Amino acid sequence: MSIDFAIMEKEDLKLMDFASRFSKEDLRAAANESVDYLMSLVSDLTDADVTFDPVDENADDPHAVAGEENIGWSVAHLIAHITSSTEEWAAYSSILARGVEYPAEPRLRYETPWKDLTTQAQVVQRLQESRRMRNAFLDTWPDAPFLDTKRDLSPRFIERFGDFNAPAAFLFGLKHELGHYEQIEEVKRQALAARATV
């Protein structure tokens, strides 16, 4: 991704300060680059690969449905999760860019049920759909976005990440997505290794 989040850590920047360095078109380019990379990861996978249940000794999701708190996530599961998060934060960016304050709740999130993604073609379709949606949210920004409008988030969240305006919200979704790259790469590695033993 052309946006290097390591700089933010190195310079000890809050996300909103970091986001001020990038134009809307920079954000669009980064969003498309992320989808391109994810598409490259799944392009050579089979249906069995995208639904392969990996071993993940660090699996710990307290928000999962009962019985799924400690399962490894398949490629399909991961794609469902990261695309919904990126779209959620892109939706907030659209609202904030138009000068409308938005509270912490209700969240603007819908996640495709991961168990419904059973084929590689469905995973590809989900990525293509997500590309269209995140670009569409950027298209709703006015020519002169309201950059002083911030989301009303909890003091604990703001202490950790800082305030969020439209660019920061959009970038947060991408940062989360990038944070799952290594996990997807590892699940793919395990899936291909399992396929080779069949």
Order of alpha helices (4+ residues) and beta strands (2+ residues): alpha-alpha-alpha-alpha-alpha-alpha-alpha-alpha-alpha
